[in-house]
Amino acid sequence: MADAPVCDVVQQMFRPGPGLGVGVEVEMIPSFADGSPVPPAVLDAVFDLPFRTAARPSFEPGGQLELSPPPQESVTKLLAELDRILARARELAASAGVGLAACGTDPGRSCADVPLRLCTDRYLAMQHDFDRSGADGRRMMRLTASLQVAVDLQPGAAGREQWLVANLAGPALAAAFANSPHLDGLPAATPGTRTRIWQGIDAARTGYDGRHLDPDDPVGAYTAFAAAAPRLPIPPAAAGAYHLGTLFPPVRPRGGYLEVRYLDAQPPGRIAAAVTAVAVLLLEPVTRRAAVDLLLPNLGRMSGQWTLAAQGNVPETGPLLDLIAAGKRRMPRGFLPDRLTTTNRETP
């Protein structure tokens, strides 16, 4: 599939998954006690085999730590495993004199303070490409961290609905879970800085203007988005599969599941709420359909919606969270933990 044309690769990316599985990728920003950035090799040296097996750690271009435990058949099981992994990650990091910040943007540094840690052809080409549209590409690569939630893609109409609502709900959920109160190491006006950074990157590669969305033909629209995006000037980018991996939409189809990418990294106490919100929205049919009805009028104005999200001012946030709160009660017994909040506000 590596050298297959884009249209064939996209078709595979939208194939349905096996059931109701849920996964998560947790990113954190490492720092030494004096606030200086941490070379990945420092943490890599203290990660033992049991931790590597359970957490599957890796690093982002600025040295951000990413933990990617295997998906689970319920949010309850996923979060129980994640709690153990995060506790162990902090313990191991502390043994190297490193703290792990759970926030969407680096709280104390600018790009000038954080070198590009992964100087591969891919990341050097990405940086060059991003630089053409300003400083936000470098900020994204070096200074940001996310909480990514993966949910199995359902077959047929349910899957098309999942794809649509996952994208349309992005601004509201990004605002609800905004956790990026710093820009270039200084206090920012709103906690939505990471969302604002993503908006500053070329939309031909990110789709933050909604150009990749079509409720009637999601595969065709995504294929057109991918075909129109510029390819990185490196040999592997000629392959369709590689090129698709250089695109960064708010939601990415991954072959069997959807990867929701727009949430800021969360403090441990809010991860459960964020994962649950996405899982209920995409897997509970009544909630999903009601959310489509609520959000579909925004389909042609996604750029404006993301601007509102960065400002923390999306009108649909409250109604969407209410739909999710009601939907939690319709999920199968044991699928969700017994007690949750939707965001930092209590819900019944």
C-alpha positions as CSV (number, residue, x, y, z in Angstrom):
1,M,0.0,0.0,0.0
2,A,3.0,2.3,0.4
3,D,3.1,3.1,-3.3
4,A,-0.6,3.0,-3.9
5,P,-2.3,6.1,-5.3
6,V,-3.9,8.5,-2.8
7,C,-7.4,7.5,-3.6
8,D,-6.8,3.8,-2.7
9,V,-5.0,4.7,0.5
10,V,-7.8,7.0,1.6
11,Q,-10.4,4.3,0.9
12,Q,-8.4,2.0,3.3
13,M,-8.1,4.8,5.9
14,F,-12.0,4.9,6.1
15,R,-12.5,1.2,6.5
16,P,-14.5,0.2,9.6
17,G,-13.0,-1.1,12.8
18,P,-13.7,-4.3,14.8
19,G,-16.1,-2.9,17.4
20,L,-16.3,-0.2,20.2
21,G,-12.6,0.0,21.0
22,V,-11.1,3.2,22.5
23,G,-7.5,4.3,22.6
24,V,-5.5,7.3,23.7
25,E,-2.2,9.0,23.1
26,V,-1.0,11.3,25.9
27,E,1.6,13.9,25.3
28,M,3.6,15.8,28.0
29,I,6.3,18.5,28.0
30,P,9.4,17.4,29.8
31,S,11.6,20.0,31.7
32,F,14.5,19.9,34.1
33,A,14.0,21.6,37.5
34,D,15.6,24.8,36.1
35,G,13.1,24.9,33.3
36,S,15.5,23.9,30.6
37,P,14.4,21.5,27.8
38,V,15.2,17.8,28.1
39,P,16.9,15.8,25.3
40,P,14.9,12.7,24.5
41,A,17.9,10.4,25.3
42,V,17.7,11.4,29.0
43,L,14.2,10.0,29.4
44,D,14.8,7.1,27.0
45,A,17.6,5.9,29.2
46,V,15.4,5.5,32.3
47,F,12.5,3.7,30.6
48,D,12.5,0.1,31.5
49,L,11.1,-2.8,29.4
50,P,7.8,-3.2,31.3
51,F,7.1,0.5,30.8
52,R,8.0,0.4,27.2
53,T,5.7,-2.5,26.6
54,A,2.8,-0.9,28.4
55,A,3.2,2.7,27.3
56,R,5.0,2.5,23.9
57,P,6.8,5.8,24.5
58,S,8.0,8.0,21.7
59,F,9.1,11.6,21.2
60,E,7.8,14.5,19.2
61,P,10.1,16.9,17.3
62,G,10.6,19.3,20.2
63,G,11.2,16.5,22.7
64,Q,7.6,16.2,23.9
65,L,7.0,12.7,25.4
66,E,4.1,10.7,23.8
67,L,2.6,7.6,25.5
68,S,0.5,5.3,23.3
69,P,-0.9,2.4,25.3
70,P,-2.8,-0.3,23.4
71,P,-6.6,0.4,22.9
72,Q,-9.1,-1.3,25.1
73,E,-12.7,-2.5,24.8
74,S,-14.0,0.1,27.2
75,V,-13.1,3.5,28.6
76,T,-13.1,2.0,32.1
77,K,-10.3,-0.4,31.2
78,L,-8.4,2.1,29.2
79,L,-8.3,4.7,32.0
80,A,-7.3,2.1,34.6
81,E,-4.3,1.2,32.5
82,L,-3.5,4.8,31.7
83,D,-3.5,5.7,35.4
84,R,-0.8,3.1,36.1
85,I,1.2,4.2,33.1
86,L,1.1,7.9,34.0
87,A,2.1,7.2,37.6
88,R,5.1,5.1,36.4
89,A,6.1,7.7,33.8
90,R,6.3,10.5,36.4
91,E,8.2,8.2,38.7
92,L,10.8,7.3,36.0
93,A,11.1,10.9,34.8
94,A,11.6,12.1,38.4
95,S,14.5,9.6,38.7
96,A,16.2,11.6,35.9
97,G,15.4,14.9,37.5
98,V,12.7,15.6,34.9
99,G,9.2,17.0,35.4
100,L,6.3,16.3,33.0
101,A,4.0,19.2,32.2
102,A,0.4,18.3,31.2
103,C,-0.5,21.3,29.2
104,G,-1.2,22.2,25.6
105,T,1.7,24.7,25.2
106,D,5.1,24.9,26.8
107,P,4.6,27.0,29.9
108,G,8.1,28.6,30.0
109,R,9.9,28.5,26.7
110,S,9.8,29.8,23.1
111,C,11.0,28.1,20.0
112,A,14.4,29.9,20.5
113,D,14.8,27.9,23.7
114,V,13.7,24.5,22.3
115,P,15.8,23.0,19.5
116,L,14.4,20.6,16.9
117,R,15.2,17.3,18.5
118,L,14.3,15.0,15.7
119,C,16.4,16.3,12.7
120,T,15.2,13.8,10.2
121,D,14.5,14.6,6.5
122,R,10.8,14.5,7.3
123,Y,10.9,17.0,10.2
124,L,13.4,19.3,8.5
125,A,11.2,19.4,5.4
126,M,8.0,20.0,7.5
127,Q,9.7,22.8,9.3
128,H,10.8,24.4,6.0
129,D,7.3,24.0,4.6
130,F,5.6,25.5,7.7
131,D,8.0,28.4,7.8
132,R,6.5,29.8,4.6
133,S,3.3,30.7,6.5
134,G,4.9,32.1,9.7
135,A,6.1,31.0,13.1
136,D,3.2,28.8,14.1
137,G,4.5,25.7,12.4
138,R,7.6,25.7,14.5
139,R,5.5,26.4,17.6
140,M,3.3,23.4,16.9
141,M,6.3,21.1,16.4
142,R,8.4,22.2,19.4
143,L,6.0,23.7,22.0
144,T,2.7,22.0,21.9
145,A,1.2,18.8,23.4
146,S,-2.1,17.1,22.9
147,L,-4.4,14.4,24.1
148,Q,-5.4,12.3,21.2
149,V,-8.4,10.0,21.4
150,A,-9.0,7.0,19.0
151,V,-12.4,5.5,18.5
152,D,-13.3,2.5,16.3
153,L,-15.0,3.5,13.1
154,Q,-18.4,2.0,12.5
155,P,-19.5,0.7,9.1
156,G,-21.9,2.4,6.7
157,A,-24.0,5.4,7.7
158,A,-22.9,5.3,11.3
159,G,-19.3,5.7,10.3
160,R,-20.0,8.6,8.1
161,E,-21.9,10.2,11.0
162,Q,-19.0,9.6,13.3
163,W,-16.6,11.3,10.9
164,L,-18.8,14.3,10.5
165,V,-19.6,14.8,14.1
166,A,-16.0,14.3,15.2
167,N,-15.0,17.2,13.0
168,L,-17.9,19.5,13.6
169,A,-17.6,19.0,17.4
170,G,-13.9,20.0,17.3
171,P,-14.3,23.7,18.1
172,A,-16.8,23.1,21.0
173,L,-14.7,20.4,22.6
174,A,-11.4,22.2,22.1
175,A,-12.9,25.2,23.9
176,A,-14.4,23.0,26.7
177,F,-11.0,21.4,27.3
178,A,-8.7,24.3,26.5
179,N,-5.5,24.0,28.6
180,S,-3.0,26.2,26.8
181,P,-2.6,29.5,28.7
182,H,0.9,30.3,27.5
183,L,2.4,31.5,24.2
184,D,6.2,31.4,23.7
185,G,6.6,30.9,27.4
186,L,4.5,33.9,28.5
187,P,0.9,34.2,29.8
188,A,-1.6,34.3,26.9
189,A,-5.0,36.1,26.8
190,T,-7.0,32.9,26.7
191,P,-6.4,29.2,27.4
192,G,-6.9,28.3,23.7
193,T,-3.4,29.1,22.5
194,R,-2.7,25.7,21.0
195,T,-5.9,25.9,18.9
196,R,-4.8,29.4,17.7
197,I,-1.4,28.0,16.7
198,W,-3.0,25.3,14.6
199,Q,-5.0,27.9,12.8
200,G,-1.8,29.7,11.8
201,I,-0.5,26.7,9.9
202,D,-1.3,26.3,6.1
203,A,-4.9,25.0,5.9
204,A,-3.9,23.1,2.8
205,R,-2.1,20.7,5.1
206,T,-4.4,21.0,8.2
207,G,-7.9,21.4,7.0
208,Y,-8.8,23.8,9.8
209,D,-11.1,25.6,7.4
210,G,-13.2,22.4,6.8
211,R,-12.1,21.9,3.2
212,H,-11.8,18.1,3.8
213,L,-15.4,17.7,4.8
214,D,-18.4,16.6,2.8
215,P,-21.3,14.8,4.6
216,D,-22.3,12.9,1.5
217,D,-18.9,11.8,0.3
218,P,-16.3,11.9,3.1
219,V,-13.8,9.7,1.2
220,G,-14.0,11.8,-2.0
221,A,-13.6,15.0,0.0
222,Y,-10.6,13.7,1.9
223,T,-9.0,12.4,-1.2
224,A,-9.4,15.8,-2.8
225,F,-7.9,17.4,0.3
226,A,-4.9,15.1,0.2
227,A,-4.4,15.4,-3.5
228,A,-4.3,19.2,-3.4
229,A,-1.9,19.4,-0.4
230,P,1.7,20.1,-1.3
231,R,4.0,17.1,-1.0
232,L,7.2,17.5,1.0
233,P,10.3,17.7,-1.1
234,I,11.7,14.3,0.0
235,P,11.6,11.0,-1.9
236,P,9.2,9.1,0.3
237,A,6.6,11.8,-0.1
238,A,5.9,10.5,-3.6
239,A,4.1,7.5,-2.0
240,G,0.4,8.1,-1.2
241,A,0.6,6.6,2.3
242,Y,3.6,8.6,3.3
243,H,2.1,11.8,1.9
244,L,-1.1,11.3,3.9
245,G,0.9,11.0,7.1
246,T,2.2,14.5,6.5
247,L,-1.3,16.0,6.7
248,F,-2.6,17.1,10.1
249,P,-6.4,17.6,10.1
250,P,-8.2,18.0,13.4
251,V,-9.5,14.4,12.9
252,R,-7.6,11.8,11.0
253,P,-9.0,8.5,9.6
254,R,-6.5,5.8,10.4
255,G,-7.9,2.5,8.9
256,G,-10.4,1.0,11.4
257,Y,-10.6,4.0,13.7
258,L,-10.7,7.8,13.9
259,E,-8.0,9.8,15.6
260,V,-9.3,12.9,17.3
261,R,-6.4,15.3,17.4
262,Y,-7.7,18.7,18.5
263,L,-7.7,18.3,22.3
264,D,-5.0,20.0,24.4
265,A,-2.9,17.9,26.7
266,Q,-4.9,17.5,29.9
267,P,-4.0,17.3,33.6
268,P,-4.5,13.8,35.0
269,G,-7.7,14.7,36.7
270,R,-9.4,15.7,33.4
271,I,-8.2,13.0,31.1
272,A,-11.1,10.7,31.9
273,A,-13.7,13.5,31.2
274,A,-12.1,14.3,27.8
275,V,-11.8,10.7,26.7
276,T,-15.3,9.9,27.8
277,A,-16.8,13.0,26.0
278,V,-15.3,11.8,22.7
279,A,-16.2,8.2,23.2
280,V,-19.9,9.0,24.0
281,L,-20.2,11.4,21.2
282,L,-18.9,9.0,18.6
283,L,-20.2,5.7,19.9
284,E,-23.7,6.5,21.4
285,P,-26.1,6.7,18.4
286,V,-28.7,9.0,19.9
287,T,-26.1,11.4,21.1
288,R,-24.3,11.3,17.8
289,R,-27.4,12.1,15.7
290,A,-28.5,14.9,18.0
291,A,-25.0,16.4,17.8
292,V,-25.1,16.3,14.0
293,D,-28.4,18.2,14.1
294,L,-26.9,20.8,16.5
295,L,-23.6,21.3,14.6
296,L,-24.4,20.8,10.9
297,P,-25.2,24.5,10.4
298,N,-21.5,25.2,11.1
299,L,-20.3,23.0,8.2
300,G,-19.5,25.9,5.9
301,R,-17.9,28.1,8.5
302,M,-15.4,25.9,10.3
303,S,-12.6,28.5,10.1
304,G,-14.7,30.9,12.1
305,Q,-15.7,28.2,14.6
306,W,-12.0,27.4,15.2
307,T,-11.3,31.1,15.8
308,L,-14.1,31.2,18.4
309,A,-12.6,28.0,20.0
310,A,-9.2,29.7,20.4
311,Q,-11.1,32.6,22.2
312,G,-13.1,30.2,24.3
313,N,-16.4,31.4,22.9
314,V,-18.1,28.6,21.0
315,P,-21.9,29.0,21.5
316,E,-22.5,25.3,20.9
317,T,-20.2,24.1,23.7
318,G,-22.8,24.1,26.5
319,P,-25.6,22.3,24.5
320,L,-23.1,19.7,23.2
321,L,-21.8,18.9,26.7
322,D,-25.4,18.5,27.8
323,L,-26.0,16.0,25.0
324,I,-22.9,14.1,26.0
325,A,-23.9,14.1,29.7
326,A,-27.3,12.6,28.7
327,G,-25.7,10.1,26.4
328,K,-23.4,8.7,29.2
329,R,-26.5,7.1,30.8
330,R,-27.2,5.2,27.6
331,M,-23.8,3.6,27.3
332,P,-23.4,-0.1,28.1
333,R,-22.9,-0.9,31.8
334,G,-19.2,-1.0,32.7
335,F,-18.1,0.8,29.6
336,L,-17.6,4.1,31.4
337,P,-16.2,4.7,34.9
338,D,-18.8,5.1,37.6
339,R,-18.3,8.8,38.2
340,L,-17.1,11.5,35.8
341,T,-17.3,15.1,35.0
342,T,-17.7,16.3,31.4
343,T,-15.2,19.2,31.8
344,N,-14.3,21.2,35.0
345,R,-18.0,21.7,35.7
346,E,-20.0,19.1,37.6
347,T,-22.7,17.3,35.6
348,P,-25.4,14.9,36.9
